[in-house]
Amino acid sequence: MPGSTSGQQVAVITGAASGIGRALAVRYARERVNVVIGSYPGDPHDPHETLRQVEAEGGTGLVVDVDVRDAGQVDELARRAHETFGRIDKVVANAGILRRAPLAELTDDAWDDMLSVDLTGVLRTFRSCSPYLGEGGAMVAVSSIAGGVYGWEDHAHYAAAKAGVLGICRSLAVELAPRGIRVNAVIPGLIETPQSSDPVNSLGPEGLERAGDDIPWGRVGRPEEVADVIWFLTSNDSRYVTGQELVVDGGLIVKMRA
Ligand code: NAD
């Protein structure tokens, strides 16, 4: 099933209508990689704005609606990517939700919904796309310092999912190495996107501004700064890197606090 090894490469990104996913689609376009822009219909962001930015870079994109909670839709995302472009080379499981829920309010439904997007959604994306990948293929999951490094009060379900993502990546790195496919994770710190700008479930604009003062780099990150690292992890420059996590946080986690 793997596609041809010549011609233009193809990347599949989930959650590419906004934030880090959109910035990554633009980066791929700049690198002349065709992009499949996974878009969740329940999201207010317009995936065609991502497509417009991809085309403004001279790239080619395809918008595909996908809810990563639905295995059939994720299979269809991979099938359409392959049908349209004839190959898949890079897969980025970026889709995610963030909800605030103190333990007493963390119902089974809230837990299940979170894990279905942020954890099982990663597995579904890799499972559906990997049959199309050939030698040199690369997959990246987007974890978080919440769960990937730290705990975060009122976010046990999010942190559990983001910690679990690392286990998926390490295991698949071993399992898929014989096929020449690499699997890595990025661990973003605080990045200014629609998710972190939500004052109810995350820090909100003022919280982000304040948090910047405590980051050695002096500010929160930009989506492009994570996208560039994902580009690296899916490029030939990282060809001997697999099963690893790269923290992209402006020095946040290494700062000693007295
Ligand atoms: P974002 O909200 O702009 O992007 C998340 C994307 O996921 C959206 O486009 C949304 O439509 C999509 N999505 C949500 N539910 C979905 C579903 N059921 N099926 C398919 N897609 C769905 O925010 P972002 O910050 O760019 O988030 C991208 C990733 O980065 C997420 O996994 C997030 O948890 C992670 N992350 C973000 C930060 C940060 O500070 N912004 C930090 C650490 C990790």
Residues whose N, C-alpha, C, O or C-beta is under 5 A from the ligand:
A	BS01	NAD	G15 A16 A17 S18 G19 I20 G21 Y40 D43 V66 D67 V68 R69 N94 A95 G96 I97 V117 V142 S143 S144 I145 P188 G189 L190 I191 T193 P194 Q195 S196
